[in-house]
Amino acid sequence: MDRSGSLGGGATTAGVFRCETPDGASVLFKEYRPEICAEVDPDALRRHVWWRQRLPPSKRRSLDSLAAWPITAVRRERAVIGVLMNEAPRAFFEEADSGKARDLSVLVQDADYSARFDSPYYPPPRKLAALGHLLESLAFFHDLGVVVGDLQPRNILTTGLGDVPRVYFLDCDAYVVSGNSPFRSAREPVPWQVPGADGFSEHTDLYKAALMVARCLDESMALRGLTPRMFSDVLPSADVRLLCRLTRPDPALRSAVRAAQLRPTARGWQSLVKEDGTLYVRNDTYAMVRWPLPPRGSDTAGRNSAEPPQADDISLGQMDDAVLWDQPDDFAGPRKRWLRRLLDLFRWSPERDD
């Protein structure tokens, strides 16, 4: 095992090290902090590993393409000290630093920050395409009875600007499978805790995913309250209303939509980035138009010449009444206009959507 330097670590992790198995395969060893070892249930962790092994081969391949699921537990004497897992594909690491994984926090950086620190800037279509893959991945997990739980940017990787926007999930040893987790106590950072939630569930996953979409588009980790007029330049108002419904402070008022119902929206967001790297966007004004948008007041021929959406590229506004709420607001202008955001701040309250 190469212990010359850790590849990272988190709240439960002393370090992540590359090592080689007896049959010559290269894997990663995730070593738990000493104080965390007592929180791991060895029998539950063993079942966690076996669960992956018992999946049908096609499902197991799909899981491995999405997540670093633990492939075995590592013991010292009788105590569990960590897990072995496969390493994320190279596309999820920074090009200039092969040991630095690229987590979803890069999608929150605004253009000024990116320019100041000479880091790539992800425009809204690329953010949405990666987050669409995240939503579709949640549907895959939930269909298997898996809840992510601690869903937050540091635990999810994404590809760079030159690759197809995709995500890859980490810390899978703490996921909840059929209501059970190897960790005896749940851990999550305060900014991503769900108001009124008692433990992890599919609904808490969707709350955090919706909040992540909003924070990435707003380019602010501090965002909490959403309004129906936000992001009107890059999303149809029905999609924004979905984000509002999923992140309501009162759990009783949140949408009960499931991740599987959001697959059409997720695929529509992914279609905004074409194979040749061309970017598109949809909103209440444009069905499909090249990004960046034409200046306001300019000729709108772009919407006629834009590539039409494919059959599966539909938004929530085209779904059935179970997830269709209100008619679209009028076009509110670019979200970065300070006046609109100031008005929204005074207008918004947790009790209303419009």
N, C-alpha and C positions, 0 to 999 in steps of 0.2 A: 504494500500500500504506500502511495506517495503522500507522506505527511509534511512535505516541504512547505505547503501553504494551503489554507482552507479555500474552497471555492465559494464560500458564503456561509451564512448562518442566520438564525432568527431567534425568536423568543425561546424556543425549545431546543435549539441546536448549538452544540459546541463547535461544529465545523462540518464541512462536506468535503470528502477526500476521494480522489480517484484511486481505484485499486483493481487488481486482476484476480479473477476466480481461478480455481485449479484447472479448468478447461480452457483457460486463455482469454476468456471474455472480459472486456473492460466495463466496470460498473462503478457506481458511486456509493460510498459509505457515508451515511448521515448519522453522525454521532450525537446522542442526546446529552444535554447538560446533566451533571450529576443530580441536581435537585429535581430534574424532570423524570428521571428513571423510575422513581417511586410512583409516579402518576400513570405509568403505562401498565395496562393489564396484559400480561404475557399471553394468556389464553385468547383474549380478544384480538390481540395483534396477530397471533397465529391464524385465527379464523379470517382475519382481514386479508392475509396473504393467500390463504386457500381459496377465498372467494374469487380472486382473479384467476387462479389456476383452473377453477371449475367452470369458467365461462366458456361458451362455444368459441372455437378458434376465430371466427370472424369478429365476434364481439371483443375478444381479447386483443386482436390486432387493432381494432378501432380504439379501444381504451389506451393501448400503449402509444398510439399516435397522438393522443390528447394529453396524457398525464404520466407523471413519474410515480406510478403505483409501486409500493414496496414489493419486492420479489422474494425477500426472506428477512427474518429477524436475526439480529446479531446478539449473541449472549457472551457475557464474561462470567464464568462459573454458571450460576443459575439466574443471574440478573440480566434483563434486556438492556443493552446499552445503545442500540441504534438499529437501523435497517439498511439493507442494500436496495438500490434502485437503479434503473437505467438512466443515462444522462440525456438531457434534452438535445434534440437535433441542433446542428451547428447554426441553422438559420435563426435560432433564438438567442445567440450570443452576439455581443458587439464585435464588429469587424476588426477594430483596432486592438481589442483585448479579448483573446480567445477564452479567458477565464471569467469574463464578466457577463453574466446573463442579463438580458434586456427585459425588465419587467414593465408592467402596464403603466407605471408612473410616467413613462415617456409620453404617453398620450395626453397627459394633463399639462405638459409644458406649453406655454404660449410662444408665439413667434419671437417676442423680445427676449425671453429667457434663452431660447434656443440660439439666437444670434449672439447673445452675450457670452454664452459658454461653449459656443461652437459645436452645438449638438443638433442632430436632425430635427426638423419640425414636421409634425404629422398633421396635414390638413384635415378638415372635417370628414371628407369622404373616406380617407384611410382610417380615421378613428372609428367611424361607423362600421366599416367593413370588418375590422378586427373584433369589434364589440358584437357584431352580428354573428361571427363565428363563436364567440363566447356564449351568446344566447342559445345557439343551436347545440353547443356542447352541453349546456345545462339540461336541455331536453333529453339528450342521450343519457346523461347521468341519472336524471330523475326516472326515466323509463326503466333503468336497471335497479331502482330503489336506493340510489346513492344521493346523499345531500352533501354539498361541499362544506357548508358551515362557515368557516373563516374565509369568506370570499372578499378579497381586497387586493389592490394592485400589486403588492409585494409578493403575493403568492401565485401570480399568473405572469407568464412570459408572453412576449409578442415578437413577431418578425420585423425586420427592418424595412426601409423604404423601397429596397430593390426586390423584395419578395412578395408573394401573395400574402395579404393580411390574414394571420392566423394567431391562435393563442395556444398555450401549453400550461397545464396546471401542475403546481407543486404542493408539497406538504400533504400528500394524499394519505399518509399514515394516520391523519387525524379526521378523515372523512367519516361520515355516518352512513353505515350500510344496514339497511333494514332496521333502523332505529338504534344501532349499536356503534360505538366508537372505541378504538383501543385506548383512548385517553379518558381517565376517570373524571376529569373536569374540562369544561370547554374554555378555550382561550380565543379572544378576538380583541383587536384594538378598539378603543372607545369611539373614535370617529366613524367606525363602521358597525357599531352596535345598532340593533333594530329596536325602536321604541315599542315597549309593550310585549316584546317577544320573550317566550319562556323556552329557551333551548333553540336548536337549529331545526329547520324544516325547509321544504321546497319553497314556501312563501318567503322565508327570510333570505334564501338564495336570490329570489327574484327581486326583493326589495333592494338588496345590495347591488345586484346587477343593474337595475334601473338607476340607482344613485350613481353608480360608476359611469354609466352612459352620460348622465347629466353633468357630472363633475368633469369628465373628459371634454365634453363639448363646451362647457363654461370655462374650462382651463383653470379651475380653482378647486382645490381639495376642501375648501371651507364651505362650499355650497351645501345648503340643506333644503331650503324651501324652493319649490318650483312653481312656475306660473304657466298657464296655457299659451302665453305669447312668447315664451322663451324659444330660442333656436328656430324661429320661423323661417330663416333663410336656408336651413339645411335639413329640416324635417317637416313632413306633413303635420298639421295640427292634431290629427288623430293619434299619431305616434307620440307627440308631446303629452297629450292627455293621458296616454297609457303610462308614461313615466310619472306623471302627477298622481295618478290613481295608485300605482304600486308603491309610492313613497309617502303616502299620507301619514301624518303623525299618529292618528287614531287607527289602531289595527282593525277595528270594526268597519271602517270606511274604506279599507284598501281593497283593490281588485282581487278577486279570487281566481283570476286567469292562471292557467298552468303553462309551463315552459313549452310543452308540445304545441299549444295553440299559437305560439309566437314564431313557429318555424317559418311561415311565409314572410313575416317581417324580417327575421334574421337573414333569410336568403336574399331578400330585397336589398338590405344594407350591404351584404357581401357583393352584390352585383354592381355596386357603385365604383368598384375598381376593376377595370378590364385587364385581360391578360397582357396587353401591351403597355400597361401602366396608366392609361388614360383614366381620368377621374370624372365622375358624374355626381349629380345631386338631384334629389327630389324635394319639393315642398308644395304648398298650396298653389303656387304660381306656375311652377314647372313640373311636368310629368317626368321629364328626364332631360337634363341639360349639362353641358360640359362645365367643369369647375376649373378656374374660378368663375363665379357668376358674372354676367354682363352688368355694367353700371346701371343703377336705377334710372329709369327714364329713357334708356337706350332702346333701340329697336329690338323686339322680342322674337326676331326670326330664329334665334338660337333654339327656342323651344320646339320649333317646327323641324329644324334640321338635326336635332339630337336623336341619338339612337333610341328607338322605342323600347320600353321594357319588355322582357321576355314573359312567357306565360306564368312562370312561377315567381316573377318579381313583383309582388303585390304588397301593399301596405295594409296596416290595420284598418284603414278606411274602406277597404274592399272585403273585409271579413264579415261574418254574420253578426247579428244584433247582439250576441252575447258579449262581444268586445268592441262594439261601436257605440260611442257615448253621445257626443254632441256634434253639431255642425261646426265646420272649421271657422276659426276667427278670421277677420280680414288680415291681409298681409301687413305684418308689423314692422318690416324693415330689418336691417342688419342687427344682429344681437349685440354687437359691440357698441351701439349708440348709447351713450351715457344717459340721455334723456329718457329713452324708452325703459331702460333698466331702473332708473330712478322712479318713474311712474309705476312700474311693476312692483317695486319694493313697497310703496305706499298702498297699492291696491291689494296685494296678496294677504290672505289670512288662511290658517289651516282649515277653516270651516267651509271654504268655497273653492270651486274649480275655475270659475269664470268671472 
